[in-house]
């Protein structure tokens, strides 16, 4: 019984290690891709929620408040929900200083309001409101833009 070998040869160990490395590379690539997509999804979810909150808050404002914003292009920089709601509540007085734009927050929200006059009835008009939200990354816009357009009228 001298010819019975116990254990693995060096070649078998090297081949099995190569297979393990290839499988690990594939799994880590898949994990990295899933993790990246999850982060993008989370950012899009946040921007959608911020946009939706802004739309609902603007819809609840009086028509006089909306009239004050006619023709304006308001950009709000914020970090969290509380900062956003405070800015929307005081939107008539909100101003952005050009030099501080990128230091103000992780998110940017832009509101454009324009009056649309109905030609058939001079007394009737409505406002087209566009709301867009982005995630900021340094001085650049990042993934996750969310936007909505709606009309407010009387």
C-alpha positions, 0 to 999 in steps of 0.5 A, spaced: 500 500 500 505 504 498 502 507 492 496 511 496 497 518 496 493 522 501 492 530 500 492 534 494 497 536 489 499 543 488 496 543 481 489 542 484 490 547 489 492 552 484 486 551 480 481 551 486 484 557 488 483 560 481 476 558 481 474 561 488 477 568 485 473 568 479 467 566 483 469 572 488 470 577 482 463 575 479 459 576 486 463 582 488 461 585 481 454 583 482 454 586 489 457 593 487 452 594 482 446 592 486 449 597 491 450 602 486 443 602 484 440 601 491 443 608 492 441 611 486 434 609 488 434 612 495 436 618 492 430 618 487 425 616 492 428 622 496 427 627 491 420 625 489 418 625 496 421 632 496 418 634 490 411 631 492 411 635 499 413 641 495 407 640 490 402 639 496 404 645 500 404 650 494 397 647 492 395 649 499 397 656 499 392 662 497 392 664 490 395 671 492 401 667 495 402 664 488 400 671 484 406 674 488 411 668 485 408 669 478 414 670 473 419 668 478 424 662 478 426 660 485 431 655 487 431 652 494 438 649 497 436 644 503 439 638 507 432 635 510 425 635 510 425 641 516 429 646 512 425 644 505 418 646 509 420 652 512 423 655 506 416 653 502 412 656 508 416 663 507 417 662 499 415 669 498 421 672 502 426 666 500 432 669 496 438 665 494 445 669 494 449 667 488 456 666 492 453 661 497 449 656 492 453 650 493 454 651 501 447 651 502 445 644 502 445 637 499 439 638 495 436 643 490 429 644 488 427 649 483 420 652 482 418 656 476 411 659 476 408 662 470 401 666 469 396 663 463 391 667 461 385 664 458 383 668 452 375 666 452 374 669 459 379 675 461 377 674 469 379 666 469 387 665 469 391 659 472 398 658 473 403 653 471 407 651 476 414 647 475 417 643 481 424 640 480 428 637 485 436 634 485 441 631 489 447 635 489 454 633 489 459 638 491 458 643 485 454 639 480 447 636 480 447 628 481 443 623 480 435 622 482 432 628 478 424 628 480 420 633 477 412 635 476 408 640 473 401 642 475 396 648 474 393 652 479 387 656 477 381 661 479 
